Amino acid sequence: MKAAALRLGGIERSFDHNLLIIGDAAGLIDPLTGEGIQYAMDSAKIASDVLCDAFMSDDLSRKSLKRYQDRWMKEFGNEFFWSMKLCLVLHRFPIILDAMANYIKSKGPEFLANWAEVMTGTKSKTFYLRPDVAIPLGFEVVKEWFRQRSARV
Ligand SMILES: Cc1cc2nc3c(=O)[nH]c(=O)nc-3n(C[C@H](O)[C@H](O)[C@H](O)COP(=O)(O)OP(=O)(O)OC[C@H]3O[C@@H](n4cnc5c(N)ncnc54)[C@H](O)[C@@H]3O)c2cc1C
């Protein structure tokens, strides 16, 4: 059995002359959630569309197949950038996760549904940058910091 580390967030070039790379092989995995099923299926669909056009025009050149990368970048690739940023922030400040859990609990099921949409890639991660989300979340982080500090004392 052989294994290799998975690449996260999409590789720089997933196409070449006569070649398209999809799914995990192309690193189409959300760096924050580790989810890749949806992106594997979406990239396969995009690849099949691009290949159909390429066969119709008898052009399987690197230039023609570049449209595949352009499409997945547009549909979900750019989102991986925000996932990676968020992932690094949460790694550095795990208290934000505790604060997020408190915040979600206080906001109820509607906000939880929004949060789930963001985490599964249906909504953009920039949702967390909206002032009506980021500011109360910031307060929650401060509250959580005091809570954890007083629990330690
Ligand atoms: C434990 C675990 C839990 C996960 N949980 C989730 C989750 O909850 N949600 C989510 O979205 N994603 C999850 N993922 C990630 C998800 O499984 C992958 O992102 C997704 O399956 C990628 O699909 P794929 O078609 O690119 O690759 P794969 O599903 O890996 O398919 C590749 C196929 O190619 C076959 N293969 C390999 N080499 C050869 C060869 N030489 N010849 C012929 N066939 C070959 C393999 O046997 C395999 O069947 C999880 C992954 C793991 C490991």
Ligand as a Chemical Component Dictionary entry (heavy atoms), coordinates in Angstrom:
data_LIG
# 
_chem_comp.id                   LIG 
_chem_comp.type                 NON-POLYMER 
_chem_comp.pdbx_formal_charge   0 
_chem_comp.three_letter_code    LIG 
# 
loop_
_chem_comp_atom.comp_id 
_chem_comp_atom.atom_id 
_chem_comp_atom.alt_atom_id 
_chem_comp_atom.type_symbol 
_chem_comp_atom.charge 
_chem_comp_atom.model_Cartn_x 
_chem_comp_atom.model_Cartn_y 
_chem_comp_atom.model_Cartn_z 
_chem_comp_atom.pdbx_ordinal 
LIG C1  C1  C 0 -11.574 9.206  6.046   1  
LIG C2  C2  C 0 -12.052 10.239 5.074   2  
LIG C3  C3  C 0 -13.235 10.933 5.322   3  
LIG C4  C4  C 0 -13.696 11.897 4.415   4  
LIG N1  N1  N 0 -14.867 12.578 4.690   5  
LIG C5  C5  C 0 -15.337 13.449 3.789   6  
LIG C6  C6  C 0 -16.590 14.114 4.017   7  
LIG O1  O1  O 0 -17.271 13.917 5.030   8  
LIG N2  N2  N 0 -17.048 14.986 3.086   9  
LIG C7  C7  C 0 -16.337 15.242 1.944   10 
LIG O2  O2  O 0 -16.788 16.045 1.115   11 
LIG N3  N3  N 0 -15.138 14.632 1.713   12 
LIG C8  C8  C 0 -14.628 13.731 2.585   13 
LIG N4  N4  N 0 -13.433 13.102 2.338   14 
LIG C9  C9  C 0 -12.702 13.425 1.103   15 
LIG C10 C10 C 0 -13.337 12.705 -0.082  16 
LIG O3  O3  O 0 -13.422 11.317 0.199   17 
LIG C11 C11 C 0 -12.459 12.925 -1.320  18 
LIG O4  O4  O 0 -12.198 14.324 -1.456  19 
LIG C12 C12 C 0 -13.162 12.420 -2.571  20 
LIG O5  O5  O 0 -13.500 11.068 -2.431  21 
LIG C13 C13 C 0 -12.259 12.625 -3.774  22 
LIG O6  O6  O 0 -12.808 11.979 -4.887  23 
LIG P1  P1  P 0 -11.891 11.550 -6.087  24 
LIG O7  O7  O 0 -12.800 10.918 -7.092  25 
LIG O8  O8  O 0 -11.041 12.690 -6.521  26 
LIG O9  O9  O 0 -10.866 10.478 -5.490  27 
LIG P2  P2  P 0 -11.192 9.053  -4.864  28 
LIG O10 O10 O 0 -12.556 9.001  -4.260  29 
LIG O11 O11 O 0 -10.012 8.740  -4.002  30 
LIG O12 O12 O 0 -11.204 8.122  -6.135  31 
LIG C14 C14 C 0 -10.023 7.708  -6.771  32 
LIG C15 C15 C 0 -10.231 6.290  -7.234  33 
LIG O13 O13 O 0 -9.140  5.908  -8.088  34 
LIG C16 C16 C 0 -8.782  4.614  -7.768  35 
LIG N5  N5  N 0 -7.388  4.430  -8.217  36 
LIG C17 C17 C 0 -6.257  4.897  -7.649  37 
LIG N6  N6  N 0 -5.181  4.520  -8.350  38 
LIG C18 C18 C 0 -5.647  3.816  -9.394  39 
LIG C19 C19 C 0 -5.016  3.160  -10.495 40 
LIG N7  N7  N 0 -3.693  3.175  -10.643 41 
LIG N8  N8  N 0 -5.791  2.524  -11.366 42 
LIG C20 C20 C 0 -7.141  2.509  -11.236 43 
LIG N9  N9  N 0 -7.801  3.111  -10.226 44 
LIG C21 C21 C 0 -7.050  3.758  -9.314  45 
LIG C22 C22 C 0 -8.944  4.500  -6.272  46 
LIG O14 O14 O 0 -9.081  3.159  -5.870  47 
LIG C23 C23 C 0 -10.240 5.297  -6.076  48 
LIG O15 O15 O 0 -11.377 4.484  -6.187  49 
LIG C24 C24 C 0 -12.958 12.154 3.231   50 
LIG C25 C25 C 0 -11.766 11.442 2.977   51 
LIG C26 C26 C 0 -11.329 10.503 3.881   52 
LIG C27 C27 C 0 -10.054 9.731  3.559   53 
# 
loop_
_chem_comp_bond.comp_id 
_chem_comp_bond.atom_id_1 
_chem_comp_bond.atom_id_2 
_chem_comp_bond.value_order 
_chem_comp_bond.pdbx_ordinal 
LIG C1  C2  SING 1  
LIG C2  C3  SING 2  
LIG C2  C26 DOUB 3  
LIG C3  C4  DOUB 4  
LIG C4  N1  SING 5  
LIG C4  C24 SING 6  
LIG N1  C5  DOUB 7  
LIG C5  C6  SING 8  
LIG C5  C8  SING 9  
LIG C6  O1  DOUB 10 
LIG C6  N2  SING 11 
LIG N2  C7  SING 12 
LIG C7  O2  DOUB 13 
LIG C7  N3  SING 14 
LIG N3  C8  DOUB 15 
LIG C8  N4  SING 16 
LIG N4  C9  SING 17 
LIG N4  C24 SING 18 
LIG C9  C10 SING 19 
LIG C10 O3  SING 20 
LIG C10 C11 SING 21 
LIG C11 O4  SING 22 
LIG C11 C12 SING 23 
LIG C12 O5  SING 24 
LIG C12 C13 SING 25 
LIG C13 O6  SING 26 
LIG O6  P1  SING 27 
LIG P1  O7  DOUB 28 
LIG P1  O8  SING 29 
LIG P1  O9  SING 30 
LIG O9  P2  SING 31 
LIG P2  O10 DOUB 32 
LIG P2  O11 SING 33 
LIG P2  O12 SING 34 
LIG O12 C14 SING 35 
LIG C14 C15 SING 36 
LIG C15 O13 SING 37 
LIG C15 C23 SING 38 
LIG O13 C16 SING 39 
LIG C16 N5  SING 40 
LIG C16 C22 SING 41 
LIG N5  C17 SING 42 
LIG N5  C21 SING 43 
LIG C17 N6  DOUB 44 
LIG N6  C18 SING 45 
LIG C18 C19 SING 46 
LIG C18 C21 DOUB 47 
LIG C19 N7  SING 48 
LIG C19 N8  DOUB 49 
LIG N8  C20 SING 50 
LIG C20 N9  DOUB 51 
LIG N9  C21 SING 52 
LIG C22 O14 SING 53 
LIG C22 C23 SING 54 
LIG C23 O15 SING 55 
LIG C24 C25 DOUB 56 
LIG C25 C26 SING 57 
LIG C26 C27 SING 58 
# 
